[in-house]
């Protein structure tokens, strides 16, 4: 049975766990976080392509810093998730546990993480779009999954990583950290394009989603909205930055361009112990981008 990786897709968490709360909406255009043309280093690049119900990519890669591009040539939004199997684990064993994890409980998700590392990738993008993220790949057996939160057919592609490509990660313009349960992110960030290194320094899966809010919005406003149905009045648009979800010890590099304004920062991944979304446990921040 194919793995429903939308359990690892942030928008899925938002819609399922929070019920009718539409604090997070699906992207209608390619988000700013996936523009890598100017600041991603010209090092090793690989491409995975979704066409209809199939996913294709390279069968062999060298380890090291790699820019992963996902091209969605299907007719629905899709994401790309890279999974590295721990030593001795087969793809079939992983899929059995992944199927059990479809119940969305923290316990089943914890069991899944005992057999694999989630390396992130590219969050959902619309049909016809391409997006990139950079990640340092360790040697091992990998599964690449492409699925969505609208019931689309999941596609899987297996590949191996060995040796070293010799590429070095560049110095990031900004370091963002995620942990239980919060973000290491500056309260004020300048407008413009930057290379962000988003690192999970915690023990659980995390992701970051940034969405515009009305000036003056407080943490209390966001917390209150998490338990209420309907779209919060203070949310002024769809997410402008969405990272993939990934394991502790992994970093994903994204090129981000924020316009002046106020933004909420949130993680919807469920807690392994309680099953609650991390946002409900305090993983919420606010950021201001001053005007010129």
N, C-alpha and C positions, 0 to 999 in steps of 0.2 A: 504494500500500500504506500502511495506516495506521501511524502512528508508535507504537512500543511505549514509551511514556513511563515504563513501570515501570523502565526502566534508570535513570531519574532519581529513582526512589522509594527512599527509604532502606531500607525493609524488604526490597525486592528485592535490593539490594546485600548486605544482611546474609545473606540466605538463599542466594544464588547464590555469592558469593565465599567465604563461610566454611563452605560445605557444611553439615554437620549441626549446627554450633554454633547453639544456640537462645538466644544471648545477647539477641537482640531478638525480640520476639513481636508479632504483629499486635494492634492495639487491640481490646478487646472492649467497651469503653465509650468514650464521648467523652472524650478526655484533657483534663486541666485546662488545657493550654496553649491551648485554643480558646475559653475563656470570655471573651468580650469585652464583656459587658454593662455592666461598671462603669467600666472604665478607658479603653477605646477612645474617642477623641474623637467627638462627634457632628458629623462633617463630611460628606464625600461617601462614600456607601455604594453598592455595586453587588452584585448577586447572580447567581451562576451556579447552575443547577439541573440535576442529573442525574436523568432519569426513564427507566428501562429502558435502552435503548441510545443515548439521545440526550442531548446537552448543549445547554442554551440559556443565553442571556445578552444583554447589550446589544450592539448592532452598532456603536455609536459611544460613545466616552467622551472626556471632557476629561482632559488630563494633570494630574499633581500627586498629592498625598497622597490615597490612596484606600483605604477599608476594603473588602476583597473577602470576601464571604461565599459559601461553597459549601454548598449543600443537597443531600444525597444521598438521593433518593427511590427509588433502585434497591434491588435485593435482595442486593447484595454490598457490601463495603467499597470505596470509591473515593476517589481523591485529585483535586486540581485543580492543574495546572501551567500557568503563564503563560509564553509564549515570545515575545520580541520579535525579529522578523527584522531583520537588518542591511540597510542600504540596498541595493536592487537584487536582493535574494534573494527568490525566489518560494516559496510554501508547498510546491510540488512539489519544488523543489530541496532544501528543508530535509528533507522526508520521505525522499528518496532517501538522504541522508547519515544520517538517523536510523535507517533500516533497516540500513545498514551498521554503525551503532554498536551494534546488538543483540548483536554478538559480545562486548561488554563490555570490549574492549581500550582501553587509554589512548590509543592512536594514533587510533582511530576516534572516540573521544569528543572528542579535541582538534580533529579536523576539523569536528565538529558545532558546536563553540563558535566557530569562525571565521565561521560564517554566522548565528549567533543568540545572543541573550542570554537566559538562563533567569532569569526574574524571581521564581521561587518560587511561593507560593500557599498551598494548604492540604494538609497531609499526609493520608494515608488516614484516613477516618472511617467508622464503621459505618452500615448502612442506617438511615434515619430520623433521622440526626443532621445538624446544621448546625455549621459552624465558620468562623472568620474570621481573617484576617491583614491587616495594612495595609502597603502598599507605595507608593512614589512612582513613578508611571508616566511615562515619557518619551513623546514623540510617536513614532508609528510604526505599523506593521502587526503585529498580535499574533495568535497562535494559542493557544487555550485547549484543553488536553487533559485528559481524565478517564480514568484507567485504574487497574488494580490489580495485585496480585502473585499473583492466584489464577486467571489466565486469562480474566478478564472481558473483554467487548467494549470496545474503546477508542472513545471519542467525542471529536469535535473540533468547536470553534466558533471562527470567525474574527471579529476585530473590529479597529477602528481607533481610535487615540488621537490627538487633535489639540487645540491650544489649551491653556488652563489653567483648572483649576477653582478656583484661588485658595486652596485649603486649605493649611494649614501643619501640618507634623508637630509633635506635642506633645513636650514634654520627657519623655524616657523615665525610668523609675525605675532602670533598669539597662541598661548597654551591654555586649553580648557580642560579641566579635570572633572570626572564624575566618580561618585563614591556613595556609600550608604550613610546618610541619604541627603545628598546635596551636590552643589556644583562649585568648582573653583573657577569663577568667572568674574571679571572686573565689572563693577557697577556702572562704569562709564567707558564706552568704547567709541573711538573716532569713526566717522563715516568713511566709506570708501572700501576698496578691495584689499583683503588680507588673506594670507594663508594661515588657517587655523589647524593646530594639532589637537584633536579631541581625544583624550586619553581616559580609559577606564582604569582607575587606580583602586577600585573596590573589589569585592569578591563575587558580586552578582552581575548579571547582565544589566547594561544601561544603554540609553541613547539620549540624545539632546534634540529638542524641538523648540524653535524660537518663533514666536508669532507676535504681530503688532498689537499693541493695546493703547487705550486712551491714556494721555498724560495724567498722572495722579493716581493711576491704578496701584493698589497695594497688594502685598502678599495675602492679606486677609481677604481681599476681594477674590483673588484667584482660588484660595482654599475654599471659600464659600461656594464658588461656582462648581467645584468638583462634585458636590453632592446634589446639585440641582439640575433638572432637565432643561432643555432649551439652550439656545445660544446666548452666552453672556454678553451683555450690552457693551462691555468694555473691550471686547475683541473686535478689531477693525479690519481684519483680513485674514487670508490663509497663511500658513507657516511660510516664513521666508528662509529658514534654515532647518533642514531635517537630516540628521545623521542616521546611518544604519544602526542596528543594535549589535553590541559586541561584548565579548567576555572581558573580565578583569585581566590586565596586563597587555591589552591590545590598544593600539591607537589608529585612528583614521584621520587622514589629512583632507581638508576640504577648502576650496577657495570660496570665501564668503564676502559679500558686498552688502553692507547695511546702509540704508538711507537714514537721515535724521529722524528721530522719533523715540517712542518708548516700546519696550518689548518684554514679553514674558518668556521665561525659560523653564522647561518642564520635562519630566521623564515619566512615561506611563507604564514601564515594564512592571509586571507583578512581583511582589516580594516573595522570596522562596519560603519564608516561614509563615506569613499571614495570608498571602494571596492578594493583598491590597496593592493597588498601583503605587509606585514609589512616590508619586506626587502627593498622595494622601499621607505619606510618612515624612513629608517635609522637603521633598526634592523639587523645589520651586524657587526660582530667582527672578529678579527684575533687572533689566539693563536699560540704560539711557544712552542714546546716540545724539550728541549735541549738533545743532545746526551750524552752518558756517558763519 
